[in-house]
Amino acid sequence: MKAEKISITNAKQDKLFYFVANVVVFREADGKCLILKRDEREKVHPGKYAVPGGKLEWNDLDITNPTRMNGDVIDFENSVESLLCREVFEEAGIEIEPTLSYINSVSFVRPDEIPVVLVKFAAKYKSGDVVLEKGAFTDYAWVDEQEIQAYNCIEGIADEVAKTISLFNNT
């Protein structure tokens, strides 16, 4: 019997977590990547430079409109790609190509005790001018692997920028 709603009632308490995806946006024109400065009011990494991304939310999984039925299982194909395209547009006002390249992942526990699984990707810039989401970000920069060293980034961002630049310069 297929699901009629999304619920945590039947989920195991030790299996609950946020699923978050981030994307390093690469601009081919100059070989640089976008970083955004998080607002000082953010719960996690306030005031640090990061890359766009966000949490997968229940409303991203509209069970009345799945991409396919897999027996009794309701599938939502490309949910991470859709999430990142939406988040990049909301946070930075730009569009990215929907093809993602995997970078790495990390699991962590936030200061408010919520466990998180974070999966990181790289994508190519498509179009638009950066317009920061009000209340979430206060500054931005397009940087290469040397320039990023001058910014107070979340640990690992500089390595991910370098990996993204290498990935797209070698294709």
Phi, psi and omega in degrees: 000126182286158180294145177255345178200168174265132184210150173259002182304317182267357180284149176280133183305326182277007179245009183267136179195165170278142169253121182235141175233139176238159179220131172271118182269122182254127178257112183298326185305322181231003178070029182245162181241151183271131170236148182236137178272121180290143178299150179296342182273356180295144180290323184246126178054052179298139175075001180262155176279140183217192174238161182298154177167182180182178182274142170285127184247160181302323181290351172285347182243074181285100185293348175276353183218061179287162175281336174193159172258130181243076191071235176270000182267133180265118183260145175232091181288148177060028180293327179288318178299316179296317178302312184289321176300316179295313183295319178298319179293317180294317186276327186234353178072016180241167177251146175240160172291141184284354178278123183252146172244129181292136175253298180188186177215161176209144172247143181204170176245124181291163176302334178271016173074017178268124177285145185226140167249118182247123177247131187247139183228168172239145177211157179272140173298140179251306183192167174105164175254142182294125172228112186287144175293122181296136179084348181250323183225149183240349181198166176208165175205149169261121188228157170256187186290340175272314183299328183297337181297338181277357184250146178277089185261157168302140180305133179101337183297317181300318178295321180291323176296314179298318179295320180296315179299316178297317181301311184279336176283343181260008180259000000 
